[in-house]
Amino acid sequence: MTSTDSPDCLFCKIVAGDIPADVVASSDTAIAFRDIAPKAPVHVLVVPKEHYPDVPAFAASDPEGLASLIALADGVASEVADGQYRLVFNTGPKAGQSVFHVHAHLLAGADLPGFA
């Protein structure tokens, strides 16, 4: 499934350039841009250029693409967060996913509370 298959998807529109975003990095397969409602001093969304509804679908269909997305996130973190970061994928509305185009939240720039 490509981004053109989901014309109503917010992130597909950002990937296509139809909606502006503060892009911090991109690759052939993914794009990283600043979140408009940051939850940390550094809050970047890392999104595949192709549309997948969630990370399990992405991993099942394109494991190399998922690895590439994580590599892009790590590269961004090296540039803007001294390589110390949290990478979060929300899957499903009960987990906080509100845009159903897989995306990673790269959070950094402060002491982030831990999870037990």
C-alpha positions in Angstrom: 0.0 0.0 0.0 1.5 3.4 -0.9 0.8 6.8 0.4 -1.4 7.6 -2.6 -3.8 4.8 -1.5 -4.8 6.8 1.6 -5.7 10.3 0.4 -7.4 11.3 3.7 -4.4 10.3 5.9 -2.7 13.3 7.5 0.8 11.8 7.4 0.3 10.7 3.7 -0.5 14.4 3.0 2.7 15.5 4.8 4.8 12.9 2.9 3.3 14.1 -0.4 4.1 17.8 0.5 0.4 18.8 0.6 0.6 19.8 4.2 3.7 21.7 5.5 5.9 20.2 8.3 9.1 21.1 10.0 11.1 18.4 8.4 14.4 17.6 10.2 15.5 14.6 8.1 14.4 12.2 5.4 15.5 9.1 3.5 14.3 7.3 0.5 11.7 5.5 2.7 11.0 7.7 5.7 10.6 11.3 6.8 11.2 12.9 10.3 9.4 16.1 11.3 8.8 18.0 14.6 5.5 17.2 16.4 3.1 20.2 16.5 2.2 19.3 20.1 5.6 18.3 21.7 5.6 16.2 24.9 9.4 16.7 25.4 11.9 19.3 24.4 12.7 17.2 21.4 9.6 15.5 19.9 10.1 14.3 16.4 7.7 12.0 14.5 9.4 9.5 12.2 7.1 8.2 9.5 7.5 5.7 6.6 6.7 7.2 3.2 4.4 4.3 2.5 1.1 4.0 4.4 0.8 1.2 7.0 -1.8 1.5 9.7 0.4 0.4 12.6 3.8 -1.0 13.4 2.8 -4.7 13.3 1.5 -4.2 9.8 4.6 -2.4 8.8 6.9 -5.0 10.3 5.0 -7.8 8.6 5.0 -6.2 5.2 8.4 -4.4 5.2 10.8 -5.4 7.9 13.7 -3.7 6.1 11.6 -0.5 5.9 11.1 -0.7 9.7 14.8 -1.1 10.2 15.4 1.9 7.9 12.9 4.0 9.9 14.7 3.2 13.1 18.0 4.0 11.6 16.7 7.4 10.5 15.3 8.0 14.0 18.8 7.1 15.5 20.4 9.5 13.0 18.1 12.3 14.0 18.7 11.6 17.7 22.5 11.8 17.1 22.0 15.2 15.6 19.4 16.8 18.0 19.6 14.8 21.2 23.2 13.6 21.8 22.0 10.0 20.9 20.0 9.6 24.1 16.3 9.2 23.4 13.1 7.2 23.7 11.4 5.8 20.6 7.7 5.0 21.1 5.2 3.4 18.7 1.6 3.6 19.8 -0.6 0.8 18.4 -4.4 1.3 18.6 -6.6 4.0 20.0 -6.4 2.6 23.6 -2.6 3.0 23.4 -2.9 6.6 22.2 -2.6 6.2 18.5 -4.6 9.0 16.9 -3.2 9.0 13.3 -3.5 5.5 11.8 -0.3 5.8 9.7 2.5 4.1 11.6 4.9 6.6 13.2 7.5 6.6 15.9 7.7 9.3 18.5 11.3 10.3 19.1 11.4 11.9 22.6 14.6 13.5 24.1 16.1 16.6 25.5 15.2 16.1 29.2 15.1 13.4 31.9 12.2 11.3 30.8 10.3 9.3 33.5 10.9 5.6 33.4 8.5 2.8 33.0 8.4 -0.3 35.2 
